[in-house]
Amino acid sequence: MTQSFDTPLPPPKERRRLREKGTLTQAQLAAQLGVSRETVRAWETGRSTPSGRKRESYGQLLASLAAEPSAEVTAPQKQEPPPKLTISLSKAEKPNPHTATPTATATATATHTPPPPPTTAPLTPAQAFDALYAFCAPALVRQAYLLTGRRELARESVEQAFQVAWQRWPEVAVDPDPASWVRAAAYEYALSPWHRFRPRYRHPEPPPADASDRALLDVLLTLPPSYRRTLLLYDGVGLGLPETAAETEASTRAAASRLLHARSAVAARLPDLAEPDVLHRRLAETASTERLRAAKPPTVRIGSERRARFWTRAAIAITVAIIGATALTLHSAPTRYEPPVPPGETVPGLPPRAAPGTLSTAELTLRAKLRAESANGPERLLPEPR
């Protein structure tokens, strides 16, 4: 009997609502399904859809969460004591214990009204940025180190990515996956080919102390940047193949081809890492052995603001210089057409150009004498002292 895996799934927003209804985090749901937390996040944001056995397991889990009654319905209502009736009576009236006045009824209704639920203040942009930085920066520094093999460049790449994210925070804050946005920016900066022309990056850094870590890092650095990035995202970070292809801006088939070639290159030089699980563990261990620390979030935010002010002032200065040069050109330029002076015409105020004229009698005699005498041999003319 064949087993069908085309299990219907609810929309992405409904998947997240059902998970929150069951009081499950993305990490807990990923552990039950045997996938990474990034994969669960991609399923809930609609960036990818599970298939095969993962789809069936995910659909059954969502169905069980949907069948469970809500905690608000099953929870027994708390019995509250009857409200105390405070009735104000004048001296002329007698209290009647068998009748209740409208004032007492209104007072009881007002006292029984439940208080409004407490509201939590939303995070400020700086607090949200600091939370994202504290969550992503340590792991991103280790990933950038595996991409480049340079500790300082890894820290610089992460700081540069978060500085750009802070400058474009309104766009990053509404992104379905801001961590992927920052990771893509850090990877692009780390793999930029222009770093080879910087003087500080012309010489290699000290390799890792462990021999196995050095061997793995050497193999990674021999791979092309696109293969290295694909291998790190799939086997290191744990993204799915569609998410890896989307982040590397390639098709799924191209991402799969890069992954297979990268795995075969690593297995050819390090046969112990032929299994994907072993490779994943070794990548994590190699990145964790290096003590790579990222800067504090306020430092990154202040650096981003300083960089933005510098480029703003530079743009203003260049604009002012262009405006000044244009104004000077307009002021000194002629206001009418002046034709060029033709050659041979006398210019007022300048002496006329000297031109060869007729020879005098003395010059003609000297020319005849020079032509008559021999110019070569011992009989050539020699200057005579006077």
N, C-alpha and C positions, 0 to 999 in steps of 0.2 A: 504494500500500500504506500503510495507516494504521499509525502507530507508537503503541504502548501505553506509557503511563508508570506503570502500576500495578506497579512493581517492588517485590517484598516486601522489607521491611527487618527486621533483627533488633531485639530489644528495646533500649531506651535504654542500659541498663547494658552490654549486649553491644557496642553501637556504641562506647562509650568504651573498652572492653577491647580491641577490635580496633585502635582508633587508637593506644593505648598500646603494643600489640604491634608495630605498625609504626614505633614511635619517632617519632610525629608529634605536634606540638603543635596546639592548636586553631587558632592563627594560620596554621600551615602548611597544615592541612586546609582552612581557609576560603579561602586563596589558590588552592589547586588547584581548588576548586569555584566560585570567583568570588562568594563571599558574605562577610559579616562574621563576626568571631569570636563576637559575641553570638548570631548565628543558629546557629552550630555548637554553642555551649553549650546553647541551647534545645533543639536536636535530641537532645543527649546526656542532658539532664535530663528529657525527656519533655514539656516545656511546649508544644512544637509539633512538627509532622511536615512534612517537605518534600513538595512536590508538583511535578508536571510534569517538566521536564527536570532540575531540581535533584534530584528524587527518583531519577531513573534514574542520573544521574552519581554520586550519593551511594551508591546500592545497588551499582553496579559497583565503586566504590572499596573499599567494605567487603568485597565478595566477593573482590577481589584480595588484600586484607589477610588474609582468612581462609584463602585458599589458600596463602599463603606459609608455609613451615615455620618453626617457632619458632627463635629464635636459640640457645636452650639445646640443641636437638636437633642442629642442623647444626654447631655449633661443635665442633671437634675437641677431644677430651679431652687434657688436658695430661699428658704422661708424667712421672710423678714417679719419682725414683730409689728403688730398693728400700730399705726401712727397714733401719737398722743394728740387728743383734741384739746386745743386751748380756746376756750370760749370766754369772751369778755362780756360780763353781765353788769348791768347797772343796779343800783340799790332798789329801785322800784320794782324790778322783776324778780320773780322767784324761780329758782332752778327746778325744772321738771325732768326727772330722770327718764321718763318714758317717751319723750319727744326730743328730736334733734333739730336744731335751728339750721337755716341755710348757711349761716356763717360757719358753723361747725363743719358742715359738709364741704364747703369750699376750702376750709383750712386743711381738712384731711386730704383732699385731692392734691392740693399744692405740696403737701409734705411728702406724699407718696411718689412724686415725680422723680425718676432716677437721674443722677447727675450726668452731665455730658462726658463722653469718653475723653481721656487725656490725649492731647495732641503733641506729637514730637516735632521739634523744630527741624526744618530741612538743613542739610549740610551746606555750608558756604562753598564757593568754588575752590578756595584754598584747602579746606578740609577734605573735600572730595579728591582733589589732586594728591594730597598727602597720603590718603588712604590707598589710592591706586598705585602710587610710587612705592609705598611700603609693601604692598602685596606683590608687585611685579619686578621691582628693580633687582633684588638679590639673585633671582633665578635668571634674569636677562643678562646680568654680568657674566655668569658662568656659561650661558649659551654663547655669548659673543666671544668668550675666550676660546671655546671649541671651534668657532668659525675662523678666528684670526690667529690664534696661538700667541697673542700679545695681551698682557694684563692691562697695561695702560690704555691701549686702544679699546679694549672691552669696556672699561669704565667710561672712557670718553664717548663711546658710541651710545651707551645707555643714557648718559647725561644729555647728550645732544638730542636724542629722541624725545626725552621728557621735556626739554626746553622748547622744542617745536610743538609738543603737545600742549604745553601751558600757553604758548602764543596762540594756538588754535583751539583753546579749550571749549568754546561753545560748540564746535564741530565734534570734538572728541567726546564731550559729555553725553551727547545724544546718540553716539554710535552704539549699535547693538553689542559690540564686543570691543571695548576700548583697550583691553590688554593686547588683542591681536593687532590693533592699530599701532600701538607703541612698539610692539615686537617687530612688525614689518619695517617701521622707520629705523629701529636700531640695527636690524640686519642690513638694510640698504646702506647705512652709513659705515658699518663695519666692513662690508665687502666692496667699498668704493675703490676703484683702481688708482685713484689719485693719491692715496696714502704712500705709495712707493716713492713719490718724489719729495716727500717731507724728510728733512735731514734726520730727525729723531727716530724715524722708522726704517732707515736704511740698514741698520745693523740688527741682527736677531737678538731676541731676549734669551735669558737663561732657560733651558728646557726644564720640564718637571724632574723631580728627584728620582721618582720610580721609573724603572726601565720599561715596564709594561705601559705606563702612561705616556712615556716618550714615544714608544712605538706606535701607539694608537694615534697620538697627535700628529706624528709624521705622516701616517697614512691619510689622515683627514686633510692635511694641508696639501697633499699631492693631488687631491680631487679637484675638479673644476668648481668654481664658486656655486654654480647652480646645483650641481650634484651634492655638494657639501651641505647646502642649505636644505635641500629636500630630505637628505638622510637625517639631519638633525631634527627637523620638524616631525618626521614620521616615527623614527626609532628613538629619538631623544625626548622630544616634548610629548609625543603620543597622540598627535593629531591623526584624523582619518585621511584617506587618500583624497577625497574631494576638497577637504579643508586645506590640505597641503598644496594641492594644485591651485586653489584660489589665492592662497597667500603668496605663492611664488609666481603668480600671473602666468600660468601655463595650463594646458589642457590636462585632463585626467590621464590620458594615455601617455603624454609626455612626462608627467610626474612619475608615473609607474615605471617608465623606461629609465629615467634618471635614478630612481630608487634601486632598481635591479642592478644597474651598472655600478652604482656606488657600493652596494652590498657585495657584489662579486669582486670588486677591487680590494675591499677590506678583507674579505675571506681569502683572497689569493696571498696576501702578505701575512695575515693573522688568522690561520685556520680555526683557532679557538673561538673566534667571534663570528662564526658562520650562522649561528642561531640568532634570530632577532631578539629573543629575551636576554640572551647573554650580552649582546651588543648594547641593548638598552641599559642594562645594569653597569656595564663598563663605562659607557658615556657619562652616566650619573656619578660614578666613582671618580673618574678622571677630573670632572669639573668641580667636584666637592673637595678634592685634596688641596686645591689652590685656595689660599685665603684672599678672596676677592671681595672687597667691601665697596659699596656704593656710597655716594655722598648723601648728606641729609636732605630731606625734601625742601626745607626753606632755602638751603644753598642753591639748589637747582632752580627754584622759582626766582630767586634774586638774580642769578646769572642769566636767566631767560629775559627778565625785565631789563637788565643792563644791556644785553645784546640788542633787544628791540629798540631801546633808546639810542644806542650807538648808530644802528642802521637808519633810524629815522632822522637823526641829525645829519648823517652823511648824505642821505637823499636830499635833505633841505639845502645843505651846502652846495651840492652839485647843481641843484636847480637854480640857486642864486647865482652861481658862477656862469651857468649857461645864459641866464637872463642878462647879467652884466656884460658878457661878451657880445650878445646880440644887440644890446643898447649901444655899446661902443662902436660896433660895426655900422649900425644905422646912422650914428652921429658923424662918423668920419667918412662915410661913403659919399661919392659925388651925387649931386641931385640931378645932373643932366649928362647927356652923352658928350664925351670929348673924343673926337676922332684922333687916331695916332698921327704923329708927324711923319710925312713921307720922307724917304732917304733923299739926300741931296738938297733939301730945302734949308735955307739959312734960318737959324733960330735966333730971335732977338736976344741980345745980351751975351751971346757966345761968339768967340772969334771963328772965322771961317776955317774949314778944314783945309790943311795944306795939300796941294796937289803938285805932281811933278810938272815942271815947265821946260822951256828951251835952255840948252847949255850955253854958257858964255864962251868967249874966245879962248880963255886960259883952260877951261875945262875940256874944250875940244882938243887943244894941243896936248894936254896930258893924256887923254884917252888914246890919241894916235900914237904917242910915244910908248904907252903900255902895250898896245897891240903889236907894235913893231918889234919890241924886244922879246927874247925867248923867255918862257915862264918855267922851263924845266932844264935840268942839267947844271953843270958848273957855271954856265953863262947866265944863270938866272939873276935877277936883280937882287942886290943886297943893300940893306940900309948902310949908308956911309956916315961915319961920325963927323960931327962938325967941330 
